[in-house]
Amino acid sequence: MPSSFTSKIVRHRIRVFLTLLLLPTAAFAKDFSNDFAVVLIDQASEERFGSYPFDRSIIAQAVERSATAGAKGVVLKFIFDQPRSPSGDAALAKALSRLPVALQARIDDTEKAPNPLPERFSLADRAVKSGVVGSSGWIPIGQFSGPAADVGFVDFASSPIPLIETYQNRPVKSLVLCAVELALGTKAVIRSSQAILFDKSEIRVDALNRISVQVAPDRSISTLPFNDLFDGKLDPATLRNKVVIIGYDGTNTPRIGGVGIHRLFVQYLRAFYEAI
């Protein structure tokens, strides 16, 4: 083969290699399983601890174990809008300070006495629009919202997913958006041009800051046993540098199309995350 032709091939390969290096990270599909670990309370958990809801000291232990394993953060798929046992609540409040934790809230205008939502969980730009609006809801008690890293709302059961909601005339993030921010280690920038920016990744949304995603029914969710997390039996590598989602998929979980609502949340989160 002529040396000049060989040189052209080498130069071409070098250009291709450099081009790949210089592409923004958004050009490469994200792998949900690399950045998230899903832990679900199941029937075995309830056989051990009794019917959910558990004493919050049990959830606190799971959060503590996640922190010890080196998790990047935790998403708790539970509503903590009422106080329970003082010791359990104190244990959970302490655990929330170990690492960044996002708590769940939802809008319910029939709630007569909602807990205050701290101002820091609202977006600064009051002009941001959403399709989910309410004046009351299930808000974490102050003992938990104080040490929490974030509070996100979950008012959807199908696509499109609201990334922004409006609570008491204040734009607030959805729990999906909070989880993605934890995983990426960056805050989303909400643009008026129907786009949300994550560092170098721009996600197109509709005029109400919603995104449409397709959930593949044949893609199952890989989960870890809650009991193993509680006991510290999980290999730390399965949690290290990941966002741990802790939810419920026990005997009394509501289901949509045969899928537990917390599994469904994870499916939509995964679809969104892998589209970024």
N, C-alpha and C positions, 0 to 999 in steps of 0.2 A: 504493500500500500504506500503511495507517495507520502513523504514526510509532511508536505504542505497540507494535504488532506487530513492527515492525523492531527496536525496542529489545530485545524479548524474544529475538529470534533472535540478536542480537549478544551478549546476556548468556549465552545458552545456549552459543554457540561459545566464549566466553571461559572458561566453566566446563569445557567439554570439554578445551580446550587446557591449562588449569591442571591438570586431573586427569591428563592424559598426562604432564605435566612431573613431577608428584609421585609417579607410579607407581615402585616400585622397579625397578632395572635388570633384575632377574631376570624381569620381566614381558615383556621383549623377547628374542626368540630370539637366541642367540649364533651367529655365523657362523664356523665352524671356519677357513675360508680367510683370514679377517681376522686371526687370532691365531696361526696355525701355518703353517709352511712345511715341506714334506716333501722330503727329499733322499735318493735311493736309489742305492746302488752297483749298477750294472747291467752288462750284458755289455760295453758300451763301456768301462766303468771297468776291467773285468778284462782286456780286450784291451790296455789301456794299462799297468796296474800288476801284472798277473798274477793268478792265482787268489786269492780271498779265503781266509784273512785276510791283509791287507796289513801291511807294517811300520807300526807305530803312529805314526810320524812323519807318515804320509799322513793318518791320521785327525786328528792334531793340527793339520795345516794347514787342514783343513776347519773345525775348531773355531775356529782363529784367524781365518779369513776371516769366519765368522759374527759373531765379536766385533767385528771391524773394521767390518762392515756395520751394526752397531748392533742386533743381535739381543737380545731380552730374555733368552733362555736357550737351552740346547741339551739335547736328550734323545738319548743314545747307545744305540741298540738292539743293543748287543754285550755279550758276556760277557768281562770282563777279569780273570779269576780266576787267570791264570798270567803270570809275567813273560816278556817276549820280549827283543828286543835292548835293551841298556842305553840307547843313544842314542834309539831310538824311544820307549821308555817315559818317558825324561826329557822328551822333547819333548811328549808327551801330558800328563804331569803338569803341565808349565808352562802348557799351553793351558787346562787345567781351571781355572786360577786367573784367567783373563781375564774370565769371566762365569759366571753360575750354570749348572751342568751336572748333570743327573740321570743316574746310571749304573744299569745293569740288574743284577739278581741273580735267582736262582731257587732253589727248594728242591729238593734231591736228597739223600735220606737214604743213598744209596750212597756219597756223597763222604766219604772217610775223614779228610781233613785240610782242612777248610774254613778260609778266611781269617777272621780276626776281623771282625765287623760292629761298627763303633763305636756306642757307646751312643746318640749323638745321632740316629741313624737309627731309633730305637725310639720308640713313643708312650709318653708318661708314664703314662697310665692302663693298668695291666696287666690290667684287667678287660675290656677291649675284646675282643669275640669275633670269630672268623673261621671259615671252613670249610676253609681251607688251612693245614695245620699240619705242621711238620717241624723236625728237630733239626740238619740239615746242609744244605749247599747250595753253589752256585757264587757266591761273594762276591768283589767286586773286591779286588785286592791293595791293601795299605795305601798304596802310593805313589799310588794313584788315589783311594781312598776318603777320604784325608786332605784334598785340595783340593776334592773334589766337593761340590756344594751338597746333593745328596740321593742316596739309593740306593733304588730301588723294585723290587719283585718282580713277575715275570711268569709266573704259573702258571695260565693259562687258555687255552683255544682256542675257547671259545664262551660265549654268554650263559648264566647270569648271570656278570657280571664281579666278581671279588673286589676290593674297594677296600682291604681290610685282610687281611693274612695273619698267621700266627703263626710266628715263627722263634725256636727255642731259648727257648720260653715267653715271648717278647716280641712284642707286636703291632707290626707293621711295615706301611708303606704299599706299595700296589702302584705300579708305574711309571705306570699310568694316572692315579692320584691325584696323583703327583708332577708329571706333565705339566700337569694342570689347575691345580695350585697355582702353577706357574711362569707360566702364561698369565694367571691372574687376579691374580697378585701378592699372594695372601693364603693363609694356612694354613687347612686344613679343620679344623672343630671337630666331633669325633666325639661324638654325643649317645647316651645310653643308650636314648632313645625311638625307636630304629631310624631315625635321621635323621643326615645329615651336613650341616653348615652351612658355606656359603661366603659370608662377609659377610652379605648379605641374602637369599641363595638357599638354601632348605632342600631337600635331596634325600632322598626317602624310600628306605630300603634295607631289606633283610630282616634277620632276627635274626642273620645271620652277616656283616653288612655287605657284602652283594652287591647289585648293581643289574642288573635285566634290561633289555636294550636290543634294539631291532630294527635290523639292518643291512640297508639297502636294496640288493639285489644289482645294481640298475641305476645306482647312483651310483658313478661311478669316483673314484679318488683322483688329484688333480692333483699331479704330482711335478716336481722340478727335477733336472737331471743332476748327479751327483756331480762329474764332471770340470769342469763350469763353476764349481761352488763352489770346488773345489781351485785353479783357475786365477784366481779372482777376477773371472770374467766375468759373474757374475749382477748385475743391477741391484740396488744396495743396498736400494732400496725394497721388493724382494721379500722381504727378510729383516728390515728394520728394525722394531723393537718386536714382533717375533714370536718364538715358540718354534720353533727349528729341530730337527726330528726327522731324525736321520741313521741310515739303516738299510741293509739288504742285500736286493736283489731280483735277484741274479745267477743264473747257470746252475745253481748247486747249492742254491738256497734250497728248504727244505721247503715243501710246499704242502698246503693243506687246501681241498678242493673246488675245486681249480684256482687258488687264490689264495695267493700267497706269504705266509708267516707274518708278515712285517713289514708288508706291506700290510694284512693282516687286523687286526693290532694297531691300525693307524691308523684303520681303519674303525670298530672298536669305540670307540676313543678319541673319534672325531668324533661318533658317535651319543650317547655319554655327555655330551660337552661341549655339544652343541646341545640337550640336554634340561635343562641347568641353568637 
